[in-house]
Each structure stands twice: as structure tokens, then as C-alpha cells.
Amino acid sequence: MEAPSAVRANAPSLEERAYRIRRNALRMGEVQGQGYIAQALGIADVLAVSYFHALRYRPEDPHWEGRDRFLLSIGHYAIALYAVLIEAGVIPEAELETYGTDDSRLPMSGMASYTPGMEISGGSLGIGLGIAVGMALGLKRKRSDRFVYNLMSDGELDEGPIWEAAMSAGHHRLDNLICIVDVNRMQADGVSTGVLNFEPLPEKWQAFGWFAQRVDGNDTAALVAAFDAARRHAAPQPRVIICDTRMAKGVPFLEAREKSHFLRVEAHEWAEAIKALDDGRTA
């Protein structure tokens, strides 16, 4: 919220927030019978820590000038961002039932002109980090102490503009820029490193002048420590948090599916997925 890391009395734990984000995503997936649900389930812990530990924002005023900016470079992850925006109170929960329908504020790919809390429109991959660099430079000129966060996928590492932006951020010493890379190891054409090997990632980002950390992206304690270290890092350089996540995390029978980039979920399986998630919560 407005003060990062502030824990309100009786506030849900980050693990509970992540559970609710996953459940919101599954409910939206059930509305359309499709969606990039494996990515949403996998990135839920990262989003929980982002929105309920790190980010400064006002749910009732998404355009508040004093907010940290959170950019979704991967437009097809929109279902995941809607899920956390609902949990954060930026979007009413009732709108969940409109996901992907005509005139909805929740289109299947992220659209800044439609959705409160959506900073940029997505779709074409590889452009988010460049926009984030521009925003970070703009905030510097305004003498703002706010951060720009950019969430991107490992598949976007195949795009040249990502590395141009990374070089630019290092050159300008943008210590108000935090990039989050979701390494779920799957993209449309197969296993990410099989399409184009991007490892070793920390060393590559460091070579471009970034402070790099790599963590288990489904471990909230590790994520909290990484976000804190990124924000508090003293050197004048951009920061990247490389998050290794598990596709479809929290729903074992979906986790086990080999083709997970765009999961095929049968009509009867949505309720089974929600039950599996609920059972895991109480286990």
C-alpha cells in the first residue's frame, strides 16, 4: 500500500494473498474456459510480495502520482495481474465474472486504456523494459523517489529490445528500476532454453551493469528478502530479480501437464482445480 512493507493488524499473510490470487485467476479462467492460467498460478507468489510488501499505491486512486509503477511487459499474463488487482481492491471482485467478455474492463490481453492499475498495454513481447527505462528516467527528472517495477517473462529474453533496454538502464544508472524476470522455462514453442538458451542469467545482467539476484519465485520469504535487498541496494545501478517459478503452482494435476504454455482445461476441471487449490491451502 502507501508504505511498503507495512503490515496492518490482522492482515492476511503473503501466502494467503498468493492463494487468493491463484483462486481469482482460476475463477476467471472458468468464465472463459481458457487463459494463460499456468503462468498466473506460477507468478502468484511474486505478485503477492509485490503488491502486499513492496509497492506503494492507493487502491482507490490508481493514477496517484506518488505510486510506484508496476509494468506488465507480458500482456498475456493479464489474468494474473487482474487477480492481484482484485485482491488489492483496485478492481471490484464482482468484475471477475466479466473476464474476457465484450465491454469488460478485463480483456484477455493487458490494455492500459481499459483497466485501472494496468500501466501499459501488452501484446507485443519485449517492449516493457524499454518503457520502464523511460518511466524511470522521467521519475528521476521529477526528483521522485518512487520505483518502477517491470515484470517480464523468460521468453522475452529472446528479444533484442530487452538487451538494448538493459544496456541503457545500466548506462543511466537507474537505481529506481527493478526488473522481475519470471523464469518458468516454458514458451509457445517449447522449453525456453531449448528455443534459445539464455543462461547464465545473473552473469549476463551483471555484465550490463545490473545488481542481480536469483531466487525461488514460489518462496515468499526468499522473495521478500530479494525485494528488500533490491530496494535498499546502495550502488547507483538498476536491479533485477530473477525468479524461478513452477507453472500451474498450487494445482498438482495441472503442474504435471507437459504442455503448459496455454493449458487446455476441460470444463469440469476448473472446479477440480479450485478444489485442489483449496485442499492444498488447508493441508
RAMODA-V293256 format. One record per residue. N is the residue number from 1. RES is the residue in one letter. SS is DSSP state (2 for helix, 1 for strand, 0 for the rest). Layout:
# RAMODA-V293256
n = (N;N)
res = (RES;RES)
ss = (SS;SS)
This chain:
# RAMODA-V293256
n = (1;2;3;4;5;6;7;8;9;10;11;12;13;14;15;16;17;18;19;20;21;22;23;24;25;26;27;28;29;30;31;32;33;34;35;36;37;38;39;40;41;42;43;44;45;46;47;48;49;50;51;52;53;54;55;56;57;58;59;60;61;62;63;64;65;66;67;68;69;70;71;72;73;74;75;76;77;78;79;80;81;82;83;84;85;86;87;88;89;90;91;92;93;94;95;96;97;98;99;100;101;102;103;104;105;106;107;108;109;110;111;112;113;114;115;116;117;118;119;120;121;122;123;124;125;126;127;128;129;130;131;132;133;134;135;136;137;138;139;140;141;142;143;144;145;146;147;148;149;150;151;152;153;154;155;156;157;158;159;160;161;162;163;164;165;166;167;168;169;170;171;172;173;174;175;176;177;178;179;180;181;182;183;184;185;186;187;188;189;190;191;192;193;194;195;196;197;198;199;200;201;202;203;204;205;206;207;208;209;210;211;212;213;214;215;216;217;218;219;220;221;222;223;224;225;226;227;228;229;230;231;232;233;234;235;236;237;238;239;240;241;242;243;244;245;246;247;248;249;250;251;252;253;254;255;256;257;258;259;260;261;262;263;264;265;266;267;268;269;270;271;272;273;274;275;276;277;278;279;280;281;282;283)
res = (M;E;A;P;S;A;V;R;A;N;A;P;S;L;E;E;R;A;Y;R;I;R;R;N;A;L;R;M;G;E;V;Q;G;Q;G;Y;I;A;Q;A;L;G;I;A;D;V;L;A;V;S;Y;F;H;A;L;R;Y;R;P;E;D;P;H;W;E;G;R;D;R;F;L;L;S;I;G;H;Y;A;I;A;L;Y;A;V;L;I;E;A;G;V;I;P;E;A;E;L;E;T;Y;G;T;D;D;S;R;L;P;M;S;G;M;A;S;Y;T;P;G;M;E;I;S;G;G;S;L;G;I;G;L;G;I;A;V;G;M;A;L;G;L;K;R;K;R;S;D;R;F;V;Y;N;L;M;S;D;G;E;L;D;E;G;P;I;W;E;A;A;M;S;A;G;H;H;R;L;D;N;L;I;C;I;V;D;V;N;R;M;Q;A;D;G;V;S;T;G;V;L;N;F;E;P;L;P;E;K;W;Q;A;F;G;W;F;A;Q;R;V;D;G;N;D;T;A;A;L;V;A;A;F;D;A;A;R;R;H;A;A;P;Q;P;R;V;I;I;C;D;T;R;M;A;K;G;V;P;F;L;E;A;R;E;K;S;H;F;L;R;V;E;A;H;E;W;A;E;A;I;K;A;L;D;D;G;R;T;A)
ss = (0;0;0;0;0;0;0;0;0;0;0;0;0;2;2;2;2;2;2;2;2;2;2;2;2;2;2;2;2;2;2;2;0;0;0;0;2;2;2;2;2;2;2;2;2;2;2;2;2;2;2;2;2;2;0;0;0;0;0;0;0;0;0;0;0;0;0;0;1;1;1;1;0;0;2;2;2;2;2;2;2;2;2;2;2;2;2;2;0;0;0;0;2;2;2;2;2;2;0;0;0;0;0;0;0;0;0;0;0;0;0;0;0;0;0;0;0;0;0;0;0;0;0;0;0;0;0;2;2;2;2;2;2;2;2;2;2;2;2;2;2;0;0;0;0;0;0;1;1;1;1;1;1;2;2;2;2;2;0;2;2;2;2;2;2;2;2;2;2;2;2;0;0;0;0;0;1;1;1;1;1;1;1;0;0;1;1;0;0;1;1;2;2;2;2;0;0;0;0;0;2;2;2;2;2;2;2;0;0;0;1;1;1;1;1;1;0;0;0;2;2;2;2;2;2;2;2;2;2;2;2;2;0;0;0;0;0;0;1;1;1;1;1;1;0;0;0;0;0;0;0;2;2;2;2;0;0;0;0;0;0;0;0;0;0;0;0;0;2;2;2;2;2;2;2;2;2;2;2;2;2;2;0)
